[in-house]
Amino acid sequence: MLVGLTICYLILAGLSLYGNTRRTANVLFSLIAVCFAVWSFGMALFMGGSSTSMMRLGAKLFYFAATCFAPLLLFFIVCYPRVRKIVRYAAIVPIVTTTIIAVLLALYPNFIITTIKLDSNGWTIEVNRIGYIVFAVPFVAYFFAAMCVDLWRRLHYSSGMWVHRLYYMSGIAATSIPGFVFDLVLPFYGEYRWIWIGPLASVIFLGTTLYSMARFRMLHVKSFLVQAVTYASLIVTLAACYGAAFFGLSQVFLPKMSKPSPGMFILNTILVLAAAFAFQPLRRMFDRYAERIFYHRKYSAEHVVNVLTRLTVRSTDLDTLLRSYLRAFSDMFRPRYAAVVFKDAQHKPYAVGKRLTAHMAYDEITQLKQNGTISMHGIAVLLPLCVSTQEIGYLVIGEGKDEREYRKRDIALFGVLADQLSIALLNIFRLEEIRRFAGTLEHEVNDATAQLRRSNEQLRFLDTVKDEFVSMASHQLRTPLTSVKGYLSMVLDGDAGEISASQRQLLQEAFTSSERMVHLISDFLNVSRLQTGKFVIDRVQTDLVSLVAEEVANVSQVASAHKVNVRFRKPARFPLLYLDENKLRQVIMNLIDNAIYYSPNADTVRVRLSIEDGNVVLRVVDHGMGVPKDAQKRLFTKFFRAENARRQRPDGTGIGLYLAKKVIHGHGGSLIFESELGKGSTFGFRLPIRRLEKPPKKTVPDPLVPLMQGSSHLCNAALATIG
């Protein structure tokens, strides 16, 4: 029995070292298990020894094991789960004391037991009480100190992690009671007959320790222990099934076979193959049962990720995200608590469950992590939350409510969920930044809009005033200028008597100037009407060929003065179109007039009227100075003139082409413009025949009184108005 205990304790020592050879706690616990093994083995030699020397050797072994056990237990309690700095200084006294006692046990054979003899009454054992006291007092002191330290730490760090400590410390306590009575007190009086009860009572410690290792995370050997139990059960099951099957089938099919035969070989091969095929299904079955027994956590990783992903996608604010996320996390994994602690002070910590870390700051948890004492506060897993490679906080996971350790796959899944939460936090933070920026931008836009609205109101007011002024000035100036033009025409026609050639020349220049002033005033009035929405296209049936011919004839005098020849070939057949005759006449006149003014002397301006692809096309082609490329895009805007045009004709207004665009677009047509600097230009327009060959549905009279230069009927109308 004692030898079996020795083997069990040696296995326990191996398990603790397997958990982690670099952890001080694992090494110390393995040494404690070795002490129990030596204690049991020494007790076996002492109780079963057939000679005095063997009994003395057994006594030395179990007293040596007891001497080392108490200080090792004290060190283990101080170091588990993490090494404390105080150990370096507190270890001096126990080490020195243990070394002295061990040396005394080795050098002085009679240090504790002086006499061992066999007589008629059995074995007689006498004890050196001074040596026994030297051994017993440090043992009791260290053992009592170990119990006090364990109690103090349990009171100050109460959490789920101490439950498994309660199991193995209860085992030590249960072992120590019979050990004190039968292995420490009674031997002091020379009573060694019941000394074997102490080692046998250590079975309690062995059982509680193995239970803590199997169910909880003591010394991190649970995974190996669970696998060992699983595979041991699997091998035993397969062996039993193989033996039962071989025996049964051999009795049925090979009842009379007593020696190896081909039939036995075939049967054995079939059973071995069946065992091989059954290995994996049985292993999975035993794994499932081990999961239920030792871990008791059943979940689907895919389901967990899907549920938490939906929560992160649906949440649009930080508070909703963390509360729903931690609540779902806690429901699935059942930790004592789950919390998120942020690095910056702007975001408060969030916790679900037992709020052990809710009051902790990021710096405090970081310090615990650096010191290796997070488990002292019930923290099972601590995962960093990173946004763009920058750590912003921690996902803190407490110990399980069922006191079971998290497996490697649990921790791996926690890492995936922490990365998922980090991405969700990144999105939330960016959304918050966008909201803050949108709020600021909205405020700035509102201010800018209000300022722009005030500026627009002022501009509209100024524009209205301007339009009213232009309209009033145009109306006020048009009447006297028309009168002047009419009187000059009468004088030139000889109604006021004969005039000399020099007088005629002067009057002709005055008439041309007045005529130009009338055109300018009409342009300004049309622009004003465009701004106020009173510019109306009044279409009537018009002979466009005759209209173009009249305007070519009207500009003949101006063309002669500039030594420019204007050529127009009338097309043979041409449809009658419904056009605004007065406005279109002004457009044609402006195009020909510009070609004359911007052409060099002795040049020819060609006016072409044709039908192309269902459109009436008018082109005025010159070989003048052309339009620069940088000015071509703005050529048809209001009041714009190219630099070379301003030098050639300083008195221009930049309104003619702008009005031409409006008139042509009002007819549903488009402008023609081609130009090359230094080589000439082509201006014109296209008008759709299908649209203009039908009369308009409604004809609105044009409020603009047309003023045409160079025509006799216009002069008569002006005189009639004056009269």
FENLIN-V841089 format. One record per pair of residues at least 4 apart in sequence whose ideal C-beta (glycine too) atoms are under 8 Angstrom apart, sorted by the first residue. I is the first residue (numbers start at 1). GAP is how many residues later the second one is. Records with the same first field share a line. If there is no record, write none. Layout:
I->GAP / GAP
This chain:
1->4 / 199
2->4 / 38 / 39 / 41 / 42 / 45 / 194 / 197 / 198
3->4 / 37 / 38 / 41
4->4
5->4 / 31 / 32 / 35 / 194 / 195 / 197 / 198 / 201
6->4 / 31 / 32 / 34 / 35 / 38
7->4 / 30
8->4 / 198
9->4 / 24 / 25 / 27 / 28 / 31 / 197
10->4 / 23 / 24 / 27
11->4
12->4 / 18 / 21 / 24 / 194 / 197 / 198
13->4 / 16 / 17 / 18 / 20 / 21 / 24
14->4 / 16
15->4 / 198 / 204 / 206 / 209 / 210
16->10 / 11 / 13 / 14 / 17 / 203 / 205
17->4 / 9 / 10 / 13
18->203 / 206
19->4 / 7 / 200 / 201 / 202 / 205
20->6 / 199 / 200
21->5 / 6
23->4 / 196 / 197
24->4 / 55 / 59
25->4 / 51 / 54 / 55 / 56 / 57 / 58 / 194
26->4 / 193 / 194
27->4
28->4 / 44 / 47 / 48 / 51 / 52
29->4 / 47 / 51 / 190
30->4
31->4 / 37 / 41
32->4 / 37 / 40 / 41 / 44
33->4
34->4
35->4 / 30 / 31 / 33 / 34 / 37
36->4 / 29 / 33 / 166 / 169 / 170
37->4
38->4 / 23 / 24 / 26 / 27
39->4 / 22 / 23 / 26 / 27 / 30 / 160 / 163
40->4 / 159 / 162
41->4 / 20
42->4 / 15 / 16 / 17 / 18 / 19 / 20 / 21 / 22 / 23
43->4 / 15 / 19 / 152 / 153 / 155 / 156
44->4 / 14
45->4 / 9 / 10 / 12 / 13 / 16
46->9 / 12 / 13 / 16 / 146 / 149
47->11 / 148 / 149
49->5 / 6 / 8 / 9
50->4
51->4
52->4 / 64 / 65 / 66
53->4
54->4
55->4 / 61 / 68
56->4 / 53 / 57 / 60
57->4
58->4
59->4 / 53 / 54 / 57
60->4 / 45 / 46
61->4
62->4 / 121
63->4 / 42 / 49 / 72
64->4 / 38 / 41
65->4
66->4 / 69 / 73 / 117
67->31 / 34 / 35 / 38 / 68 / 71 / 72
68->4 / 30 / 34
69->4 / 70
70->4 / 24 / 68 / 69 / 70 / 71 / 72 / 73 / 76
71->4 / 23 / 24 / 26 / 27 / 67 / 71
72->4
73->4 / 69 / 70 / 73 / 99
74->4 / 20 / 68 / 69 / 71 / 72 / 75
75->4 / 12 / 16 / 19
76->4 / 70
77->69 / 72 / 73 / 76
78->6 / 8 / 9 / 12 / 71
79->4 / 5 / 8
80->85
81->80 / 294 / 295
82->289 / 290 / 291 / 293 / 294
83->4 / 289
86->4
87->4
90->4
91->4
92->4
93->4
94->4 / 44 / 48
95->4
96->4
97->4 / 41
98->4 / 40
99->4
100->4
101->4 / 33 / 34 / 37
102->4
103->4
104->4 / 7 / 27 / 30
105->6 / 7
108->23
110->4 / 18 / 21
111->17 / 20 / 24
112->15 / 16 / 19 / 20 / 23
113->12 / 13 / 14 / 15
114->12 / 13 / 14
115->9 / 10 / 11
116->7 / 8 / 9
117->6 / 7
118->4 / 5 / 6
119->5
123->69
125->62 / 65 / 67
126->64
127->5 / 60 / 61 / 62 / 63
128->4
129->4 / 59
130->4
131->4
132->4 / 55 / 56
133->4
134->4
135->4
136->4 / 48 / 52
137->4
138->4
139->4 / 45
140->4 / 44
141->4
142->4
143->4 / 33
144->4
145->4
146->4
147->4 / 22 / 26
148->4
149->4
150->4 / 15 / 19
151->4
152->4
153->4
154->4 / 8 / 11 / 12
157->5 / 219 / 220 / 221
158->4
159->177 / 197 / 218 / 219 / 239 / 240
160->176 / 218 / 238 / 239 / 240 / 241 / 243
161->4 / 56 / 214 / 217 / 238
162->4
163->4 / 53 / 240
164->4 / 48 / 51 / 52 / 53 / 54 / 239
165->4 / 47 / 53
166->4
167->4 / 41 / 42 / 44 / 45 / 49
168->4 / 37 / 40 / 41 / 44 / 50
169->4
170->4 / 38
171->4 / 33 / 34 / 35 / 36 / 37 / 38
172->4 / 33
173->4
174->27 / 30 / 31 / 34
175->4 / 23 / 26 / 27 / 29 / 30
176->4
177->4 / 24
178->4 / 5 / 19 / 20 / 23
179->4 / 5 / 19 / 22 / 23
180->4 / 5
181->4 / 5
182->4 / 12 / 13 / 14 / 15 / 16
183->4 / 12 / 14 / 15
184->4
185->4
186->5 / 6 / 8 / 9
187->4 / 5 / 8
196->4
197->4
198->4
202->4
203->4
204->4
205->4
206->4
207->4
208->4
209->4 / 9
210->4 / 15
211->4
212->4 / 6
213->5 / 6 / 8 / 9 / 12
214->8 / 11 / 12 / 15 / 80
215->7 / 79 / 188 / 189
216->6 / 187 / 188 / 189
217->5 / 187 / 188 / 189
218->4
220->185
221->4
222->4 / 72 / 183
223->4 / 184 / 185
224->4
225->4
226->4 / 64 / 68
227->4
228->4
229->4 / 61
230->4 / 53 / 56 / 57 / 60
231->4 / 52
232->4
233->4 / 53
234->4 / 45 / 48 / 49 / 52
235->4
236->4
237->4 / 45 / 49
238->4 / 37 / 40 / 41 / 44
239->4
240->4
241->4 / 34 / 37
242->4 / 29 / 30 / 33
243->4
244->4
245->4 / 26 / 29
246->4 / 21 / 22 / 25
247->4
248->4
249->4 / 5 / 18 / 22
250->4 / 5 / 7 / 14 / 17
251->4
253->10 / 14
254->7 / 9 / 10 / 13
257->4 / 6 / 7
260->4 / 5
261->4
262->4
263->4
264->4
265->4
266->4
267->4
268->4
269->4
270->4
271->4
272->4
273->4
274->4
275->4
278->4
279->4
280->4
281->4
282->4
283->4
284->4
285->4
286->4
287->4
288->4
289->4
290->4 / 5
291->4 / 5 / 6 / 7
292->4 / 6
294->110
295->109 / 112
296->106 / 108
297->36 / 37 / 103 / 107 / 113
299->4 / 5 / 33 / 34
300->4
301->4 / 108 / 112
302->4
303->4
304->4 / 28 / 109 / 113
305->4 / 108 / 111 / 112 / 115
306->4
307->4 / 21 / 25
308->4 / 17 / 20 / 21 / 109 / 112 / 113
309->4 / 111
310->4
311->4 / 10 / 13 / 14 / 17
312->9 / 13 / 108 / 109 / 111 / 112 / 115
315->5 / 6 / 9 / 10 / 109 / 113
316->4 / 112 / 115
317->4 / 111
318->4 / 29 / 107 / 110 / 114
319->4 / 31
320->4
321->4 / 103 / 104 / 107
322->4 / 18 / 28
323->4 / 27 / 29
324->4
325->4 / 96 / 99
326->4 / 12 / 13 / 14 / 24 / 25 / 26
327->4 / 25
328->4
329->4 / 6 / 9 / 23 / 88
330->4 / 5 / 7 / 8 / 22 / 23
333->5 / 64 / 67 / 77
334->66 / 67 / 68
335->18 / 45 / 62 / 63 / 64 / 65 / 66
336->17 / 18 / 20 / 42 / 62 / 63 / 64 / 65
337->14 / 15 / 16 / 17 / 18 / 19 / 20 / 41 / 59 / 61
338->13 / 14 / 15 / 57 / 58 / 59 / 60
339->10 / 11 / 12 / 13 / 16 / 18 / 19 / 56 / 57 / 59
340->9 / 10 / 11 / 45 / 53 / 54 / 55 / 56 / 81
341->8 / 16 / 19 / 20 / 21 / 24 / 52 / 53 / 55
342->4 / 5 / 6 / 7 / 20 / 50 / 51
343->19 / 48 / 49 / 50
344->48
347->46
349->8 / 9 / 11 / 12
351->4 / 6 / 7 / 45
353->45
354->24 / 44
355->4
356->21 / 22 / 42
357->8 / 20 / 22 / 39 / 41
360->4 / 5
361->4
362->4 / 31 / 32
363->4
364->4
365->4 / 9 / 14 / 17 / 29 / 31
366->4
367->4
368->5 / 6 / 8 / 9 / 11
369->5 / 13
373->4
374->5 / 8
375->4 / 5
378->20 / 21
379->17 / 18 / 19 / 20
380->17 / 18 / 19 / 20 / 25 / 26
381->14 / 15 / 16 / 25 / 30 / 33
382->12 / 13 / 14 / 15
383->11 / 12 / 14 / 31 / 32 / 35
384->7 / 9 / 10 / 11 / 34
385->6 / 7 / 8 / 9 / 10 / 33 / 36 / 37 / 40
386->4 / 5 / 6 / 36
387->5 / 35 / 38 / 39 / 42
388->38
392->30 / 33
395->19 / 22 / 23 / 26
397->9 / 17
399->4
400->4 / 5 / 6
406->4 / 5 / 8
407->4
408->4
409->4
410->4
411->4
412->4
413->4
414->4
415->4
416->4
417->4
418->4
419->4
420->4
421->4
422->4
423->4
424->4
425->4
426->4
427->4
428->4
429->4
430->4
431->4
432->4
433->4
434->4
435->4
436->4
437->4
438->4
439->4
440->4
441->4
442->4
443->4
444->4
445->4
446->4
447->4
448->4
449->4
450->4
451->4
452->4
453->4
454->4
455->4
456->4
457->4
458->4
459->4
460->4
461->4
462->4
463->4 / 68
464->4
465->4
466->4
467->4 / 61 / 64 / 65
468->4
469->4
470->4 / 54 / 55 / 57 / 58
471->4 / 54 / 57 / 58 / 61
472->4
473->4 / 51
474->4 / 47 / 48 / 50 / 51 / 54
475->4 / 50
477->4 / 40 / 44
478->4 / 40 / 43 / 44 / 47 / 229
479->4 / 242 / 243
480->4
481->4 / 33 / 36 / 37 / 40
482->4 / 36 / 225 / 236 / 239 / 240
483->4 / 235 / 239
484->4 / 30
485->4 / 26 / 29 / 30 / 33 / 230 / 233
486->4 / 229 / 232 / 233 / 236
487->4
488->4 / 19 / 22 / 23 / 26
489->4 / 22 / 226
490->5 / 6 / 229
491->4 / 5 / 8 / 16
492->7 / 12 / 15 / 16 / 19
494->4 / 5
499->4 / 5 / 8
500->4
501->4
502->4
503->4
504->4
505->4
506->4
507->4
508->4
509->4
510->4
511->4
512->4 / 46
513->4
514->4
515->4 / 194 / 195
516->4 / 135 / 193
517->4
518->4 / 189 / 191
519->4 / 188 / 190
520->4 / 133
521->4 / 186
522->4 / 64 / 182 / 184 / 185
523->4 / 130 / 132 / 133 / 136
524->4 / 129 / 131
525->4 / 179
526->4 / 9 / 129 / 133 / 178
527->4 / 111 / 128 / 131 / 132
528->4
529->4 / 5 / 6 / 174 / 175
530->5 / 129 / 132
534->169
535->127 / 131 / 169
536->164 / 165 / 166 / 167
537->43 / 46 / 126 / 129 / 130 / 165
538->42 / 161 / 162 / 163 / 164
539->39 / 40 / 41 / 128 / 153 / 156 / 157 / 160
540->38 / 39 / 40 / 41 / 159
541->35 / 36 / 37 / 154
542->5 / 34 / 35 / 36 / 37 / 39 / 42
543->4 / 31 / 33
544->4 / 30 / 33 / 35 / 40 / 65 / 72
545->4 / 25 / 26 / 29 / 64
546->4
547->4 / 34 / 37 / 38 / 41
548->4 / 20 / 40 / 59 / 61 / 70
549->4 / 19 / 21
550->4 / 35 / 161
551->4 / 34 / 37 / 38 / 41
552->4 / 14 / 16 / 40 / 55
554->35 / 154 / 155 / 156 / 157
555->4 / 11 / 34 / 37 / 38 / 41 / 155
556->4 / 10
557->4 / 153
558->4 / 35 / 38
559->5 / 6 / 7 / 37 / 46
560->4
562->34 / 35 / 37 / 39
563->38 / 39
564->32 / 35 / 37 / 38 / 39 / 40 / 41
565->38 / 39 / 40
566->26 / 30 / 38 / 39 / 41
567->37 / 38 / 39 / 40
568->38 / 39 / 40 / 41
569->39
570->39
571->38 / 39 / 40
574->35 / 37
575->41 / 114 / 118
576->117
577->39 / 110 / 112 / 115 / 116
578->114 / 115 / 116 / 117 / 118
579->5 / 88 / 108 / 113
580->4 / 83 / 86 / 87 / 122
581->4
582->4 / 120 / 122 / 124 / 126
583->4 / 80 / 83 / 119 / 121
584->4 / 79 / 83
585->4 / 121 / 123
586->4 / 73 / 77 / 120 / 122
587->4 / 72 / 73 / 76 / 77 / 98
588->4 / 30
589->4 / 120
590->4 / 66 / 67 / 69 / 70
591->4 / 27 / 29 / 69 / 92 / 93
592->4 / 13 / 15 / 28
593->4 / 63
594->4 / 62 / 63 / 89
595->4 / 10 / 25 / 26 / 27 / 29 / 86 / 88
596->9
597->51 / 52
598->24 / 26 / 27 / 47 / 50 / 51 / 83
599->4 / 6 / 23 / 24 / 25 / 81
600->23 / 24 / 25
603->19 / 20 / 21
604->19
605->15 / 16 / 17
606->13 / 14 / 15 / 16
607->11 / 12 / 13 / 14
608->9 / 10 / 11 / 12 / 13 / 76
609->7 / 8 / 9
610->6 / 7
611->4 / 5 / 6 / 78
612->5 / 74
614->74 / 75 / 76
615->54 / 71 / 72 / 73 / 74
616->70 / 71 / 73 / 76
617->55 / 67 / 68 / 69
618->54 / 66 / 67
619->53 / 63 / 64 / 65
620->62 / 63 / 64
621->59 / 60 / 61
622->58 / 59 / 60
623->56 / 57
624->56 / 57
625->19 / 23 / 52 / 53 / 55
626->49 / 50 / 51 / 52 / 53 / 54 / 55
627->4 / 5 / 8 / 15 / 17 / 18 / 48 / 50 / 54
628->4 / 14 / 15 / 16 / 49
629->48
631->4 / 9 / 11 / 12
632->41 / 43
634->6
635->5 / 7 / 22 / 38
636->21 / 22 / 24 / 25 / 35 / 37
637->21
638->16 / 17 / 20
639->14 / 15 / 16 / 19
640->14 / 18
641->4 / 5 / 11 / 13
642->4
643->4
644->4
645->4 / 7
646->4 / 6
652->4
654->4
655->4
656->4
657->4 / 26
658->4
659->4
660->4 / 11 / 25
661->4 / 10
662->4
663->4
664->5 / 6 / 7 / 21 / 23
665->4 / 5
667->20 / 25
668->19 / 20 / 23 / 24
669->16 / 17 / 18 / 19
670->15 / 16
671->12 / 13 / 14 / 15
672->10 / 11 / 12 / 13 / 14
673->8 / 9 / 10 / 11
674->7 / 8
675->5 / 6 / 7
676->4 / 5
687->5
688->4
689->4
695->4
702->4
706->8
707->7 / 11
708->6
709->5
710->4
711->4
712->4
713->4
714->4
715->4
716->4
717->4
718->4
719->4
